[in-house]
Amino acid sequence: GVISIFSNIVVLGIFVKYKELRTATNAIIINLAFTDIGVSGIGYPIFLRKDLTCLFEFQIYAALNIFFGMASIGLLTVVAVDRYLTICRPDIG
């Protein structure tokens, strides 16, 4: 979790530093970094506590983890479609 948070903060820092990277396609990557930080920052600590104590009273955190996970899956789907259109169908993309 710590490595994930750190590496996604580095990604966001690179996008802040280099303005030429701020394109429409790279906006998807920025959103993906935010959702990964959400999963790492909210999901991992709560489920680690659950595993250590065998308690699960944090349903809101589980819902947030599901939200960030589904957002990540959706964004990865958008990245895949974008890459397909860019590489295989340049006339459409």
Sine and cosine of phi, psi and omega as CSV:
sin_phi,cos_phi,sin_psi,cos_psi,sin_omega,cos_omega
0.00,0.00,-0.66,0.75,-0.02,-1.00
-0.91,0.41,-0.67,0.74,0.02,-1.00
-0.90,0.44,-0.64,0.77,0.02,-1.00
-0.90,0.44,-0.72,0.69,0.02,-1.00
-0.88,0.48,-0.72,0.69,-0.02,-1.00
-0.89,0.46,-0.72,0.69,-0.06,-1.00
-0.93,0.37,-0.56,0.83,0.04,-1.00
-0.96,0.29,-0.52,0.85,0.11,-0.99
-0.92,0.39,-0.60,0.80,0.07,-1.00
-0.89,0.45,-0.68,0.73,0.04,-1.00
-0.86,0.51,-0.73,0.68,0.01,-1.00
-0.90,0.44,-0.61,0.79,0.04,-1.00
-0.90,0.44,-0.62,0.79,0.04,-1.00
-0.91,0.42,-0.66,0.75,0.03,-1.00
-0.92,0.40,-0.52,0.85,0.05,-1.00
-0.95,0.31,-0.64,0.77,-0.08,-1.00
-0.95,0.31,-0.68,0.74,-0.07,-1.00
-0.96,-0.28,0.97,-0.23,-0.08,-1.00
-0.93,0.36,-0.40,0.92,0.00,-1.00
-0.94,0.34,-0.23,0.97,0.05,-1.00
-0.99,0.12,-0.12,0.99,-0.06,-1.00
-0.99,0.11,0.98,0.21,0.06,-1.00
-0.93,-0.37,0.14,-0.99,0.00,-1.00
-0.90,0.44,-0.65,0.76,0.01,-1.00
-0.92,0.39,-0.66,0.75,0.00,-1.00
-0.95,0.30,-0.28,0.96,0.09,-1.00
-0.89,0.46,-0.52,0.85,0.06,-1.00
-0.90,0.44,-0.66,0.75,0.01,-1.00
-0.91,0.41,-0.62,0.79,0.04,-1.00
-0.89,0.46,-0.71,0.70,0.03,-1.00
-0.89,0.45,-0.60,0.80,0.04,-1.00
-0.90,0.44,-0.63,0.78,0.05,-1.00
-0.90,0.44,-0.65,0.76,0.04,-1.00
-0.89,0.45,-0.68,0.73,0.00,-1.00
-0.93,0.37,-0.58,0.82,0.06,-1.00
-0.92,0.40,-0.61,0.79,0.08,-1.00
-0.90,0.43,-0.62,0.78,0.05,-1.00
-0.89,0.46,-0.70,0.71,0.03,-1.00
-0.90,0.44,-0.70,0.71,-0.05,-1.00
-0.94,0.33,-0.64,0.77,-0.07,-1.00
-0.98,0.20,-0.50,0.86,-0.04,-1.00
-0.97,-0.24,-0.73,0.69,-0.14,-0.99
-0.95,0.32,-0.77,0.64,-0.09,-1.00
-0.90,0.44,-0.74,0.68,-0.02,-1.00
-0.89,0.45,-0.63,0.78,-0.02,-1.00
-0.93,0.38,-0.70,0.71,-0.01,-1.00
-0.95,0.30,-0.43,0.90,0.12,-0.99
-0.92,0.40,-0.68,0.73,0.04,-1.00
-0.90,0.44,-0.66,0.75,0.02,-1.00
-0.87,0.48,-0.68,0.73,-0.01,-1.00
-0.92,0.39,-0.55,0.83,-0.03,-1.00
-0.98,0.20,-0.54,0.84,-0.09,-1.00
-0.95,-0.32,-0.15,0.99,-0.04,-1.00
0.86,0.50,0.44,0.90,0.08,-1.00
-0.92,-0.40,0.47,-0.88,0.08,-1.00
-0.55,-0.84,0.99,0.12,0.03,-1.00
-0.95,-0.31,0.21,0.98,-0.09,-1.00
-0.94,-0.33,0.90,0.43,-0.03,-1.00
-0.91,0.41,-0.54,0.84,0.00,-1.00
-0.90,0.43,-0.61,0.79,0.02,-1.00
-0.94,0.35,-0.57,0.82,0.07,-1.00
-0.91,0.42,-0.66,0.75,0.03,-1.00
-0.90,0.44,-0.66,0.76,0.04,-1.00
-0.91,0.42,-0.62,0.78,0.02,-1.00
-0.91,0.41,-0.64,0.77,0.06,-1.00
-0.90,0.44,-0.68,0.74,0.02,-1.00
-0.86,0.51,-0.77,0.63,-0.01,-1.00
-0.91,0.42,-0.61,0.80,0.03,-1.00
-0.91,0.42,-0.69,0.72,0.03,-1.00
-0.92,0.39,-0.60,0.80,0.06,-1.00
-0.90,0.45,-0.65,0.76,0.04,-1.00
-0.89,0.45,-0.69,0.73,0.02,-1.00
-0.89,0.45,-0.68,0.73,0.03,-1.00
-0.89,0.46,-0.68,0.74,0.01,-1.00
-0.92,0.40,-0.61,0.79,0.06,-1.00
-0.91,0.42,-0.55,0.83,0.08,-1.00
-0.91,0.42,-0.67,0.74,0.03,-1.00
-0.90,0.44,-0.65,0.76,0.05,-1.00
-0.88,0.47,-0.68,0.73,0.00,-1.00
-0.89,0.45,-0.69,0.72,0.02,-1.00
-0.91,0.42,-0.66,0.75,0.02,-1.00
-0.88,0.47,-0.70,0.72,0.02,-1.00
-0.91,0.41,-0.63,0.77,0.04,-1.00
-0.87,0.48,-0.74,0.67,-0.02,-1.00
-0.91,0.41,-0.60,0.80,-0.02,-1.00
-0.94,0.35,-0.64,0.77,-0.10,-0.99
-1.00,-0.01,-0.75,0.66,-0.11,-0.99
-1.00,0.01,-0.47,0.88,-0.03,-1.00
-0.76,-0.65,0.91,0.42,-0.05,-1.00
-0.90,0.43,-0.39,0.92,0.02,-1.00
-0.95,0.32,-0.50,0.87,0.02,-1.00
-1.00,0.10,-0.71,0.71,-0.10,-1.00
-0.92,0.39,0.00,0.00,0.00,0.00
